[in-house]
Amino acid sequence: MLQLDGVKLVKPIVNGEGDNGDQLTLISEQVTPEGATEKGSMDGRYIPHVMKREIVDGKETSNDIQGAKQTKTPEFKDTANNKITPSEEFPAKLVDPETGKTTDKTEIPATKDGKPIGTYTITPSTGEVVFTPNKDFTGEPDPVKVSFTGKVGVDKDGNPVTSTGTVTYQPTVKPVTPTAEGGETTKPQGETQEQEITFTPGKKILLLT
């Protein structure tokens, strides 16, 4: 919560005389009259309190086939539902799963139950994350966390007010299963038989190694 300097309220005096029978009507329960122990003194101070906007945590998902890269740009919003985006001045960062803290590294290992199965790469100025799985991996890797400390306003002196939020990104890799179409042949005993079998890959873009 931010507290401003406040505005002093003064009852005007006409022709050098004031009406001591009138009392100042205070605007807020937070007001403490200046120089008095009770409300209703001639002078007072109104101090507005501004609630700080916070960046809220979130979740992102994506899915694609085995061997394909997956890309996701986390969306950060504040408590007023305003979208706040990373920049060169306020970059997004990956959270190192080993330390639980943000890292300046733009690439960290993607793991499953602690074993490496690919990589996570981030573009700090946009927050875009690329998940590159190993060719043989399917399923859900351990999710990665993206932390962002962004500007949500300015204080009374014009200095930036920041807040930090974290988005958890969970990709999913769907398995690709090749299919085969065979046939039958019939010939007498001792004769060679041949039949072509057609293999169809699950996806043409999958690199089988």
PLY file of the C-alpha trace (Angstrom):
ply
format ascii 1.0
element vertex 209
property float x
property float y
property float z
element edge 208
property int vertex1
property int vertex2
end_header
0.00 0.00 0.00
1.28 3.47 -0.90
0.70 6.49 1.36
0.72 9.92 -0.21
1.79 13.14 1.51
-1.83 14.20 1.90
-3.76 17.44 1.56
-4.24 19.88 4.44
-7.84 21.00 4.94
-8.36 24.47 6.46
-11.68 26.12 7.34
-11.70 29.63 5.83
-11.92 32.74 8.04
-14.03 35.60 6.74
-13.21 39.23 7.65
-10.67 38.11 10.21
-13.17 36.11 12.21
-14.00 32.46 12.21
-17.17 30.74 13.27
-16.01 28.55 16.13
-19.43 26.97 16.28
-18.89 25.19 12.95
-16.82 22.07 12.69
-14.89 20.73 9.78
-16.51 17.64 8.29
-13.72 15.10 7.79
-13.77 12.99 4.65
-12.10 9.80 5.83
-11.86 7.75 9.01
-8.11 7.72 8.33
-7.86 11.47 8.84
-6.04 12.69 11.94
-6.70 16.40 12.47
-3.52 18.43 12.72
-2.92 19.95 16.13
-6.00 18.36 17.72
-6.91 15.16 19.49
-10.51 15.08 18.28
-12.20 15.16 14.94
-13.92 18.37 14.01
-11.06 20.78 14.63
-10.66 23.72 12.31
-7.72 22.16 10.47
-7.16 18.59 9.31
-5.23 16.47 6.89
-6.73 14.09 4.33
-4.31 11.28 3.44
-5.39 9.00 0.59
-4.03 5.45 0.53
-3.50 3.83 -2.86
-3.57 0.04 -3.09
-0.56 -1.29 -4.97
-1.25 -3.29 -8.11
0.35 -6.73 -8.00
1.32 -9.07 -10.83
-0.58 -12.31 -10.28
0.80 -15.82 -10.77
-0.50 -17.93 -13.64
-0.22 -21.13 -15.68
0.42 -21.82 -19.37
0.27 -25.07 -21.36
1.06 -26.34 -24.83
1.14 -29.67 -26.63
2.61 -31.06 -29.82
3.89 -34.29 -31.33
7.02 -36.19 -30.43
10.22 -34.47 -31.56
8.61 -31.08 -32.26
9.59 -27.83 -30.56
6.90 -26.08 -28.53
6.72 -22.32 -28.02
4.74 -20.33 -25.47
4.82 -16.68 -24.42
3.49 -16.40 -20.86
0.89 -13.71 -20.28
1.35 -11.59 -17.17
-1.51 -9.56 -15.71
-1.95 -7.46 -12.59
-4.76 -7.50 -10.03
-6.68 -4.99 -12.16
-6.46 -7.43 -15.12
-4.08 -5.15 -17.01
-1.59 -6.95 -19.24
2.05 -6.22 -18.36
4.75 -7.32 -20.79
8.49 -7.92 -20.32
10.99 -5.58 -21.94
14.70 -4.92 -22.16
14.43 -2.85 -18.97
12.22 -5.37 -17.18
13.11 -8.85 -18.56
11.50 -12.18 -17.76
13.74 -14.88 -16.32
13.73 -18.64 -15.95
13.67 -20.17 -12.49
16.48 -22.67 -11.95
14.80 -25.87 -10.67
17.93 -26.82 -8.74
18.04 -23.62 -6.68
14.45 -22.39 -6.92
15.81 -18.92 -7.79
15.79 -16.87 -10.97
18.78 -17.20 -13.27
20.28 -14.97 -15.95
20.84 -18.07 -18.09
18.64 -18.12 -21.18
18.74 -21.93 -21.43
18.31 -24.59 -18.77
17.81 -28.37 -18.98
14.27 -29.69 -19.24
13.88 -32.70 -16.98
11.52 -35.53 -16.12
11.84 -36.85 -12.58
15.25 -35.18 -12.43
16.58 -36.68 -15.68
17.38 -34.42 -18.68
14.96 -34.88 -21.59
15.51 -31.62 -23.52
15.92 -27.89 -22.96
13.96 -24.76 -22.08
15.09 -21.51 -23.74
13.79 -18.00 -23.00
13.90 -14.66 -24.79
14.06 -12.29 -21.78
12.74 -9.17 -23.54
9.50 -10.91 -24.56
9.24 -13.83 -22.13
8.86 -16.34 -24.99
9.87 -19.86 -23.93
10.86 -22.64 -26.33
10.72 -26.25 -25.17
12.90 -28.58 -27.24
12.35 -32.23 -26.27
14.66 -35.11 -27.08
13.43 -37.14 -30.06
12.56 -40.16 -27.94
10.67 -38.30 -25.20
6.89 -38.41 -24.78
4.61 -37.30 -21.96
4.86 -34.34 -19.61
8.27 -32.98 -18.58
8.74 -31.24 -15.27
7.20 -27.77 -15.76
9.34 -24.66 -15.93
8.69 -21.44 -14.03
9.07 -18.00 -15.60
9.51 -15.07 -13.21
8.82 -11.48 -14.19
9.39 -8.31 -12.17
7.56 -5.55 -14.01
6.53 -1.94 -13.61
2.99 -1.53 -12.28
3.03 2.22 -11.59
5.02 5.09 -10.07
5.26 6.41 -6.52
4.70 10.00 -5.37
8.27 10.88 -6.36
7.92 9.45 -9.87
9.98 6.34 -9.19
8.87 3.03 -10.73
6.80 0.72 -8.55
7.39 -2.94 -9.41
5.79 -6.27 -8.65
6.87 -9.85 -9.29
4.76 -12.67 -10.67
5.51 -16.24 -11.74
3.94 -18.26 -14.55
4.31 -22.05 -14.58
4.61 -23.49 -18.10
3.66 -27.14 -18.69
4.23 -28.62 -22.17
3.00 -32.05 -23.23
4.56 -34.29 -25.90
2.18 -36.65 -27.71
3.68 -39.92 -28.96
3.85 -40.67 -32.68
3.32 -44.31 -33.66
4.20 -45.44 -37.21
1.75 -47.89 -38.83
2.38 -50.75 -41.29
0.11 -52.26 -43.94
0.98 -55.87 -44.83
-0.61 -58.65 -46.90
-0.73 -62.41 -47.53
0.75 -64.76 -50.14
0.16 -68.42 -50.86
2.50 -70.71 -52.85
3.47 -74.37 -52.81
6.03 -75.63 -50.35
9.61 -74.75 -51.24
8.81 -71.72 -53.39
9.93 -68.22 -52.46
7.17 -65.83 -51.45
7.41 -62.03 -51.45
5.12 -59.29 -50.21
5.72 -55.57 -49.98
4.89 -54.02 -46.59
4.10 -50.30 -46.51
5.22 -48.29 -43.48
3.52 -44.94 -42.79
5.19 -42.56 -40.31
3.01 -40.91 -37.71
4.08 -37.48 -38.99
6.32 -36.60 -41.88
8.14 -33.92 -39.85
9.25 -36.43 -37.24
12.92 -37.27 -37.56
13.42 -40.94 -36.79
16.99 -41.64 -35.67
0 1
1 2
2 3
3 4
4 5
5 6
6 7
7 8
8 9
9 10
10 11
11 12
12 13
13 14
14 15
15 16
16 17
17 18
18 19
19 20
20 21
21 22
22 23
23 24
24 25
25 26
26 27
27 28
28 29
29 30
30 31
31 32
32 33
33 34
34 35
35 36
36 37
37 38
38 39
39 40
40 41
41 42
42 43
43 44
44 45
45 46
46 47
47 48
48 49
49 50
50 51
51 52
52 53
53 54
54 55
55 56
56 57
57 58
58 59
59 60
60 61
61 62
62 63
63 64
64 65
65 66
66 67
67 68
68 69
69 70
70 71
71 72
72 73
73 74
74 75
75 76
76 77
77 78
78 79
79 80
80 81
81 82
82 83
83 84
84 85
85 86
86 87
87 88
88 89
89 90
90 91
91 92
92 93
93 94
94 95
95 96
96 97
97 98
98 99
99 100
100 101
101 102
102 103
103 104
104 105
105 106
106 107
107 108
108 109
109 110
110 111
111 112
112 113
113 114
114 115
115 116
116 117
117 118
118 119
119 120
120 121
121 122
122 123
123 124
124 125
125 126
126 127
127 128
128 129
129 130
130 131
131 132
132 133
133 134
134 135
135 136
136 137
137 138
138 139
139 140
140 141
141 142
142 143
143 144
144 145
145 146
146 147
147 148
148 149
149 150
150 151
151 152
152 153
153 154
154 155
155 156
156 157
157 158
158 159
159 160
160 161
161 162
162 163
163 164
164 165
165 166
166 167
167 168
168 169
169 170
170 171
171 172
172 173
173 174
174 175
175 176
176 177
177 178
178 179
179 180
180 181
181 182
182 183
183 184
184 185
185 186
186 187
187 188
188 189
189 190
190 191
191 192
192 193
193 194
194 195
195 196
196 197
197 198
198 199
199 200
200 201
201 202
202 203
203 204
204 205
205 206
206 207
207 208
